[in-house]
Amino acid sequence: MAKHRTRGRTAIVGVGEVPTGRFPDRGAISFALDSVREAIRDAGVDKDTIDFVIPTGALFSPQFSNELATARIVEELGLKGVVSNCQVFSGGSSSTNALRIASALIETRRARCVLFVHTDKLGTGVSAQGGIDLFSTAGISAEWEVPYGQHYSTVAALATTRYQYETGCTDEELSAVCVSNRKWGELNPHAFFRTPLTIDEVMASKMLSTPLRAKQSNMLFDGGAAFIVTSAKEARELTPQPAYVLGDGGAVTHFAYSQERDLTRFGWAAAAAQAFGEAGIAPSDIDVAEIYDSYPIFQLIAFEELGLAARGEAGGLFLRGETWPGGRIPTTTDGGMLSKGHIGAGGSVSLLIEAARQVMGKAGARQVPGARFAVETATGGTYMDSQVTILGNTVP
């Protein structure tokens, strides 16, 4: 039984996003402002009805991140009705936590219309060495792990090695995750990688951190996105098809990766049980799965722990094309971090926005016909938490 019962009381009514890429001549603030303006247009709201702004952290610049925390968005857009600007940051799970907080504010009538915004410039705002340094320290224990060379690629390699040992998952199946995501990326005008990709190409790419290969890793880019949340009642007055927040769940399991007790499960099963219990649906009811995919192994693990496949069988589904466009369970339909690109905390923002698009019927060439329910996952740091959100275009 879920601890909370908030099913269908709030909804996402507008989303906005800029293409992922490298834009050395543009400031990060422009990505935020363009995304927010698009979200406002999409929602059909007067900008001055926004009374709570939640920016998340920008990794490329502490100074710029502080500007977001101290209301630069409010000033730049001339928002007149804002009572609070409060930064929410938990790395890759920032979007899920911001949506949870926004829903709580609306349900308790502390806010009426909440804007969430993300922007980062990891593609051109930091040097190549700066990006390496960032992901060798952020969320990694300075005392017990940094001195020994821990890095996000080694984290993924450790999880991959253990999972393959326990399940028999093949290198071809891991590579199939990248191919599946690229199939969706080809359909997404906001994705950086849009050319076809084969399993042979993935497996022929250079070794990054055994057994992880270069094309099984994400790349860092610039980007931004925003979404607007309000009550279900107001949502129905604004748009013919809101994305109702049906359920969420979470589990925080560690800070230092070396303290995670199970490198092939994490807290996904517990988080999923909470989310599905609150939503009142089962994994078999899911039409679209937007699964966090910084590396293919984490997409496979979450997919199975959510109950979308039996243990050790997810790789086969990806290999057979069941997650591709037209497949039985469309997965990570914006291309994910492996094809759309890694934009800091925005990796999960993109997936949450894509989940909303799918149930609102606004996903364009990627639209899954008849999509009613979408599940989205997010995680921060060295996979320190497991966050699950379920959106729907109807309330069960």
Helices and strands as residue ranges (DSSP letters): E 10-17, H 28-43, G 47-49, E 52-55, H 62-69, H 72-77, E 84-85, G 91-93, H 94-107, E 113-121, H 128-134, G 146-148, H 152-167, H 171-185, H 199-204, E 207-209, E 212-213, G 214-216, E 222-231, H 232-238, E 243-252, G 257-259, H 268-279, G 283-285, E 288-290, H 296-305, H 314-319, H 336-339, H 346-360, G 364-366, E 373-378, E 385-392
